[in-house]
């Protein structure tokens, strides 16, 4: 309304001069129309940007839902197939321990039964992580104190002693307060060390290993380094397994909001480094 009045005044229609009318339109109507165009364009850009961001969020949510459904499907298959077979193994080992009259056979059967029970517990942990990151808290929180469970409470020293018992030279170094880390983070750190030591036994016989764990105010820094192998690699042992151990570790670490790095060292050895938050952040 105001623009129209100003245009009428500026064009001086009562004088009927083309030059005056043209200059009036240029000075009033054109800037107003240009401003309206710029405002409309800006509004259109904002609307398109919001629509694109909304579409991107929806796409991300759909992808997250698809990944969650795939994790649940894999967890179900692992639970139904692997758990069943391992349970049968545990039962058969237990029966052999009872009926056998040979003390050595009974001892070996008990070791097999105990290993199967531990495998079932670890499989239950893994299935819980696959189904829901939050469910892993309940699974790993059942051992140790009811409060914060540090990495050491899950038996890093046991892992080290197991490796030493089969001839692997391992040095464990811990610093800081380990009692403040969450159960999920502690369990993740345990898995990293376990996989690293397993890989050394399989792929780097004769090498020395150093495990360093540093507990900081808001994170746990974990490093496992081994030197170059000095013995001949057992090809059959090295080829065993799925070959996806490091990839699985990376996924597990990222699941709790941490970072993971691994790779060969200049001296021919290998290193694994992870930084884990004291409290797991599930994405």
VOPAGU-2260 file (C-alpha; in pm, 1 decimal, decimal comma):
REM VOPAGU-2260
SITE   aa  ch    i         X         Y         Z
SITE  UNK   A    0       0,0       0,0       0,0
SITE  UNK   A    1     272,8     242,1      98,3
SITE  UNK   A    2     474,8     148,0    -211,3
SITE  UNK   A    3     174,0     221,9    -434,1
SITE  UNK   A    4     119,0     565,5    -277,7
SITE  UNK   A    5     486,3     652,1    -310,6
SITE  UNK   A    6     480,7     541,1    -673,4
SITE  UNK   A    7     179,8     763,9    -749,9
SITE  UNK   A    8     344,5    1060,9    -582,4
SITE  UNK   A    9     679,4    1002,2    -750,8
SITE  UNK   A   10     532,0     964,3   -1101,0
SITE  UNK   A   11     327,5    1287,7   -1067,8
SITE  UNK   A   12      40,5    1154,0   -1276,7
SITE  UNK   A   13    -126,8    1496,1   -1261,9
SITE  UNK   A   14     155,2    1636,7   -1477,2
SITE  UNK   A   15     133,0    1354,8   -1741,7
SITE  UNK   A   16     505,2    1358,8   -1816,7
SITE  UNK   A   17     656,2    1030,6   -1943,4
SITE  UNK   A   18    1003,3    1114,0   -1811,9
SITE  UNK   A   19     873,6    1197,0   -1467,6
SITE  UNK   A   20     653,6     886,7   -1459,4
SITE  UNK   A   21     936,2     656,9   -1572,6
SITE  UNK   A   22    1181,8     795,0   -1319,1
SITE  UNK   A   23     920,1     759,2   -1046,2
SITE  UNK   A   24     859,8     394,7   -1131,1
SITE  UNK   A   25    1233,2     324,7   -1138,7
SITE  UNK   A   26    1288,3     492,1    -803,9
SITE  UNK   A   27    1000,0     329,4    -614,4
SITE  UNK   A   28     833,2      30,0    -777,3
SITE  UNK   A   29    1144,8    -142,8    -913,8
SITE  UNK   A   30    1335,5    -147,9    -580,1
SITE  UNK   A   31    1024,0    -271,8    -404,3
SITE  UNK   A   32     972,9    -550,9    -659,1
SITE  UNK   A   33    1339,6    -639,9    -639,6
SITE  UNK   A   34    1320,8    -661,6    -261,6
SITE  UNK   A   35    1012,5    -883,4    -284,3
SITE  UNK   A   36    1196,4   -1108,8    -532,7
SITE  UNK   A   37    1502,6   -1138,2    -309,7
SITE  UNK   A   38    1285,3   -1217,7      -6,5
SITE  UNK   A   39    1088,4   -1479,0    -199,9
SITE  UNK   A   40    1407,6   -1636,5    -332,3
SITE  UNK   A   41    1558,7   -1645,2      13,4
SITE  UNK   A   42    1246,3   -1810,1     151,2
SITE  UNK   A   43    1251,9   -2065,8    -129,7
SITE  UNK   A   44    1617,4   -2149,0     -60,4
SITE  UNK   A   45    1544,7   -2191,8     310,4
SITE  UNK   A   46    1248,7   -2418,0     234,8
SITE  UNK   A   47    1450,5   -2630,5      -8,3
SITE  UNK   A   48    1737,7   -2654,6     240,0
SITE  UNK   A   49    1505,2   -2767,5     517,6
SITE  UNK   A   50    1346,2   -3021,1     285,4
SITE  UNK   A   51    1688,1   -3159,0     185,1
SITE  UNK   A   52    1799,1   -3181,8     547,8
SITE  UNK   A   53    1475,2   -3354,8     641,3
SITE  UNK   A   54    1518,6   -3603,3     356,7
SITE  UNK   A   55    1877,1   -3667,2     465,9
SITE  UNK   A   56    1767,1   -3728,2     825,3
SITE  UNK   A   57    1496,1   -3965,8     708,6
SITE  UNK   A   58    1746,6   -4151,1     491,3
SITE  UNK   A   59    1985,3   -4180,0     784,2
SITE  UNK   A   60    1710,3   -4312,4    1009,8
SITE  UNK   A   61    1608,0   -4567,2     747,0
SITE  UNK   A   62    1968,9   -4682,6     713,8
SITE  UNK   A   63    2003,0   -4707,4    1091,5
SITE  UNK   A   64    1682,8   -4908,3    1109,7
SITE  UNK   A   65    1805,0   -5143,1     836,2
SITE  UNK   A   66    2134,6   -5195,1    1019,7
SITE  UNK   A   67    1952,9   -5259,5    1346,2
SITE  UNK   A   68    1725,6   -5514,5    1180,5
SITE  UNK   A   69    2026,6   -5687,3    1024,0
SITE  UNK   A   70    2201,3   -5700,7    1361,9
SITE  UNK   A   71    1894,0   -5855,2    1518,9
SITE  UNK   A   72    1872,5   -6112,3    1238,6
SITE  UNK   A   73    2239,3   -6205,5    1276,9
SITE  UNK   A   74    2201,4   -6223,8    1654,2
SITE  UNK   A   75    1908,2   -6462,8    1615,1
SITE  UNK   A   76    2099,4   -6688,7    1378,1
SITE  UNK   A   77    2405,5   -6692,5    1602,3
SITE  UNK   A   78    2194,1   -6770,1    1905,8
SITE  UNK   A   79    1991,8   -7044,8    1738,2
SITE  UNK   A   80    2273,5   -7220,1    1551,1
SITE  UNK   A   81    2602,4   -7160,4    1731,2
SITE  UNK   A   82    2463,3   -7168,9    2084,0
SITE  UNK   A   83    2290,6   -7497,3    2011,5
SITE  UNK   A   84    2608,7   -7662,8    1884,0
SITE  UNK   A   85    2828,6   -7531,6    2164,0
SITE  UNK   A   86    2571,6   -7638,6    2423,4
SITE  UNK   A   87    2579,3   -7992,5    2284,3
SITE  UNK   A   88    2959,1   -7987,3    2303,9
SITE  UNK   A   89    2947,5   -7877,3    2668,0
SITE  UNK   A   90    2696,3   -8149,1    2758,3
SITE  UNK   A   91    2897,0   -8419,3    2581,4
SITE  UNK   A   92    3218,8   -8306,3    2749,5
SITE  UNK   A   93    3045,0   -8311,2    3086,5
SITE  UNK   A   94    2913,1   -8661,0    3023,4
SITE  UNK   A   95    3259,3   -8781,7    2919,9
SITE  UNK   A   96    3407,0   -8639,3    3239,7
SITE  UNK   A   97    3155,5   -8837,1    3445,8
SITE  UNK   A   98    3173,2   -9175,0    3271,1
SITE  UNK   A   99    3543,7   -9193,2    3190,6
SITE  UNK   A  100    3771,7   -9388,0    3423,8
SITE  UNK   A  101    4088,8   -9230,9    3283,4
SITE  UNK   A  102    4193,1   -8937,2    3498,6
SITE  UNK   A  103    4366,9   -8763,9    3208,4
SITE  UNK   A  104    4061,2   -8794,2    2986,2
SITE  UNK   A  105    3842,9   -8660,4    3266,9
SITE  UNK   A  106    4072,4   -8359,5    3310,2
SITE  UNK   A  107    4072,5   -8286,4    2936,6
SITE  UNK   A  108    3693,6   -8323,0    2925,8
SITE  UNK   A  109    3657,4   -8076,7    3212,4
SITE  UNK   A  110    3880,9   -7830,2    3030,9
SITE  UNK   A  111    3671,2   -7868,0    2716,7
SITE  UNK   A  112    3349,9   -7824,4    2916,8
SITE  UNK   A  113    3484,9   -7508,1    3086,9
SITE  UNK   A  114    3598,0   -7363,3    2754,4
SITE  UNK   A  115    3254,5   -7432,3    2606,8
SITE  UNK   A  116    3084,4   -7258,8    2898,8
SITE  UNK   A  117    3307,6   -6956,1    2855,0
SITE  UNK   A  118    3233,2   -6955,3    2481,7
SITE  UNK   A  119    2860,7   -6956,5    2557,3
SITE  UNK   A  120    2899,2   -6662,7    2794,0
SITE  UNK   A  121    3099,8   -6467,6    2537,4
SITE  UNK   A  122    2852,5   -6555,2    2264,7
SITE  UNK   A  123    2567,7   -6428,6    2482,9
SITE  UNK   A  124    2759,6   -6103,5    2527,2
SITE  UNK   A  125    2808,2   -6070,4    2152,3
SITE  UNK   A  126    2445,5   -6149,1    2075,5
SITE  UNK   A  127    2340,2   -5882,6    2324,1
SITE  UNK   A  128    2562,2   -5624,0    2155,5
SITE  UNK   A  129    2420,0   -5714,1    1814,9
SITE  UNK   A  130    2061,0   -5691,1    1929,5
SITE  UNK   A  131    2101,4   -5366,4    2118,8
SITE  UNK   A  132    2410,1   -5178,9    2241,5
SITE  UNK   A  133    2226,4   -5093,8    2563,3
SITE  UNK   A  134    2157,8   -5461,5    2635,9
SITE  UNK   A  135    2530,0   -5524,4    2660,9
SITE  UNK   A  136    2532,9   -5330,1    2987,7
SITE  UNK   A  137    2316,6   -5590,4    3153,6
SITE  UNK   A  138    2522,9   -5874,4    3011,7
SITE  UNK   A  139    2861,6   -5747,9    3116,2
SITE  UNK   A  140    2744,0   -5594,1    3441,2
SITE  UNK   A  141    2671,5   -5932,1    3596,9
SITE  UNK   A  142    3034,7   -5994,6    3692,5
SITE  UNK   A  143    3236,4   -5798,7    3941,9
SITE  UNK   A  144    3115,7   -5506,3    4146,7
SITE  UNK   A  145    2774,5   -5355,8    4093,4
SITE  UNK   A  146    2933,3   -5019,5    4031,4
SITE  UNK   A  147    3194,4   -4927,0    3773,4
SITE  UNK   A  148    3395,8   -5222,5    3650,8
SITE  UNK   A  149    3748,7   -5153,0    3537,4
SITE  UNK   A  150    3927,7   -5333,9    3259,4
SITE  UNK   A  151    4151,1   -5512,2    3503,7
SITE  UNK   A  152    3845,3   -5660,6    3678,5
SITE  UNK   A  153    3772,0   -5855,3    3360,8
SITE  UNK   A  154    4104,1   -6035,0    3372,9
SITE  UNK   A  155    4365,9   -5871,0    3152,7
SITE  UNK   A  156    4624,1   -6034,7    3374,8
SITE  UNK   A  157    4459,2   -6371,6    3308,9
SITE  UNK   A  158    4485,5   -6315,3    2933,6
SITE  UNK   A  159    4852,1   -6228,2    2974,9
SITE  UNK   A  160    4921,0   -6536,6    3186,4
SITE  UNK   A  161    4742,6   -6758,4    2933,3
SITE  UNK   A  162    4970,8   -6628,7    2658,7
SITE  UNK   A  163    5279,1   -6665,9    2874,1
SITE  UNK   A  164    5181,2   -7025,2    2945,4
SITE  UNK   A  165    5208,7   -7108,2    2575,5
SITE  UNK   A  166    5543,0   -6934,6    2533,7
SITE  UNK   A  167    5448,8   -6577,4    2435,7
SITE  UNK   A  168    5648,9   -6304,7    2608,6
SITE  UNK   A  169    5394,5   -6044,9    2722,5
SITE  UNK   A  170    5445,0   -5731,8    2932,6
SITE  UNK   A  171    5136,4   -5564,4    3081,3
SITE  UNK   A  172    5153,7   -5198,6    3185,9
SITE  UNK   A  173    4858,6   -5020,0    3350,2
SITE  UNK   A  174    4836,6   -4662,9    3482,2
SITE  UNK   A  175    4555,9   -4455,2    3628,2
SITE  UNK   A  176    4232,3   -4538,3    3807,6
SITE  UNK   A  177    4065,6   -4830,8    3633,5
SITE  UNK   A  178    3761,4   -4840,3    3861,7
SITE  UNK   A  179    3582,1   -4552,4    3688,9
SITE  UNK   A  180    3528,0   -4715,6    3348,1
SITE  UNK   A  181    3187,5   -4857,4    3257,4
SITE  UNK   A  182    3127,7   -5235,6    3221,2
SITE  UNK   A  183    3073,3   -5211,5    2846,1
SITE  UNK   A  184    3397,6   -5021,1    2792,2
SITE  UNK   A  185    3584,2   -5263,5    3018,1
SITE  UNK   A  186    3449,8   -5558,9    2822,8
SITE  UNK   A  187    3544,8   -5394,3    2493,3
SITE  UNK   A  188    3901,2   -5339,5    2612,6
SITE  UNK   A  189    3917,3   -5702,0    2721,8
SITE  UNK   A  190    3811,9   -5814,6    2373,1
SITE  UNK   A  191    4076,8   -5595,5    2209,7
SITE  UNK   A  192    4356,7   -5746,5    2416,7
SITE  UNK   A  193    4217,9   -6096,6    2370,1
SITE  UNK   A  194    4205,3   -6063,0    1990,9
SITE  UNK   A  195    4549,8   -5900,6    1976,0
SITE  UNK   A  196    4713,8   -6179,5    2176,5
SITE  UNK   A  197    4533,4   -6442,8    1969,8
SITE  UNK   A  198    4664,3   -6284,2    1650,7
SITE  UNK   A  199    5019,3   -6283,5    1788,2
SITE  UNK   A  200    5000,2   -6653,8    1866,9
SITE  UNK   A  201    4864,8   -6727,2    1518,7
SITE  UNK   A  202    5059,6   -6487,3    1296,4
SITE  UNK   A  203    5372,4   -6380,2    1489,1
SITE  UNK   A  204    5525,0   -6677,2    1675,9
SITE  UNK   A  205    5831,1   -6588,6    1878,4
SITE  UNK   A  206    5753,8   -6216,3    1898,7
SITE  UNK   A  207    5735,9   -6013,9    2217,1
SITE  UNK   A  208    5420,4   -5825,6    2309,4
SITE  UNK   A  209    5363,0   -5512,6    2517,0
SITE  UNK   A  210    5013,5   -5425,2    2638,5
SITE  UNK   A  211    4966,8   -5069,8    2766,1
SITE  UNK   A  212    4645,3   -4947,4    2930,7
SITE  UNK   A  213    4616,5   -4587,9    3047,9
SITE  UNK   A  214    4308,3   -4474,1    3238,4
SITE  UNK   A  215    4248,5   -4101,3    3198,7
SITE  UNK   A  216    3976,0   -3872,9    3332,1
SITE  UNK   A  217    3732,4   -3932,6    3047,4
SITE  UNK   A  218    3882,9   -4212,2    2838,9
SITE  UNK   A  219    4085,5   -4531,7    2831,5
SITE  UNK   A  220    4384,2   -4551,2    2596,8
SITE  UNK   A  221    4478,6   -4902,9    2496,6
SITE  UNK   A  222    4782,3   -5007,2    2292,6
SITE  UNK   A  223    4906,8   -5354,6    2201,3
SITE  UNK   A  224    5235,0   -5382,0    2011,2
SITE  UNK   A  225    5432,3   -5686,9    1908,2
SITE  UNK   A  226    5771,5   -5724,9    1747,5
SITE  UNK   A  227    5845,0   -5913,7    1426,4
SITE  UNK   A  228    5799,8   -6293,6    1440,4
SITE  UNK   A  229    6115,2   -6497,9    1497,7
SITE  UNK   A  230    5969,3   -6845,3    1437,4
SITE  UNK   A  231    5805,3   -7013,6    1140,4
SITE  UNK   A  232    5435,0   -6937,2    1109,2
SITE  UNK   A  233    5204,0   -7236,7    1130,5
SITE  UNK   A  234    5003,4   -7196,6     810,0
SITE  UNK   A  235    4717,9   -7416,0     928,4
SITE  UNK   A  236    4686,5   -7221,4    1253,2
SITE  UNK   A  237    4720,1   -6886,5    1077,4
SITE  UNK   A  238    4445,9   -6970,2     829,1
SITE  UNK   A  239    4200,1   -7069,2    1100,8
SITE  UNK   A  240    3927,0   -6827,5    1197,0
SITE  UNK   A  241    3700,4   -6600,5     996,6
SITE  UNK   A  242    3961,6   -6336,5     914,7
SITE  UNK   A  243    3730,4   -6059,0    1035,5
SITE  UNK   A  244    3863,5   -6019,8    1388,9
SITE  UNK   A  245    4007,9   -5670,5    1346,6
SITE  UNK   A  246    3701,8   -5554,4    1154,6
SITE  UNK   A  247    3482,5   -5682,9    1436,3
SITE  UNK   A  248    3697,3   -5501,3    1691,4
SITE  UNK   A  249    3663,0   -5175,5    1500,5
SITE  UNK   A  250    3285,7   -5212,3    1492,0
SITE  UNK   A  251    3273,5   -5294,0    1861,3
SITE  UNK   A  252    3490,0   -4992,0    1948,6
SITE  UNK   A  253    3286,4   -4756,2    1730,3
SITE  UNK   A  254    2970,5   -4895,5    1888,0
SITE  UNK   A  255    3073,5   -4751,8    2225,8
SITE  UNK   A  256    3190,3   -4421,1    2072,7
SITE  UNK   A  257    3564,2   -4491,0    2055,7
SITE  UNK   A  258    3833,6   -4489,4    1787,9
SITE  UNK   A  259    4038,8   -4782,0    1658,9
SITE  UNK   A  260    4361,5   -4808,0    1460,6
SITE  UNK   A  261    4573,6   -5104,7    1356,5
SITE  UNK   A  262    4851,0   -5180,7    1113,7
SITE  UNK   A  263    5204,7   -5305,4    1059,0
SITE  UNK   A  264    5505,9   -5144,6    1224,9
SITE  UNK   A  265    5833,9   -5048,3    1054,2
SITE  UNK   A  266    6022,0   -5320,8    1244,9
SITE  UNK   A  267    5798,3   -5593,1    1101,6
SITE  UNK   A  268    5565,8   -5612,0    1399,7
SITE  UNK   A  269    5204,9   -5502,2    1438,7
SITE  UNK   A  270    5015,1   -5255,0    1655,3
SITE  UNK   A  271    4658,6   -5204,6    1772,2
SITE  UNK   A  272    4551,3   -4880,5    1938,0
SITE  UNK   A  273    4209,8   -4784,7    2070,1
SITE  UNK   A  274    4068,2   -4490,9    2261,6
SITE  UNK   A  275    3750,6   -4569,1    2455,2
SITE  UNK   A  276    3527,6   -4325,4    2645,3
SITE  UNK   A  277    3484,0   -4397,9    3014,3
SITE  UNK   A  278    3110,5   -4413,5    2951,8
SITE  UNK   A  279    2984,4   -4581,6    2635,9
SITE  UNK   A  280    2808,5   -4351,5    2386,9
SITE  UNK   A  281    2575,1   -4559,1    2175,0
SITE  UNK   A  282    2508,7   -4426,3    1827,2
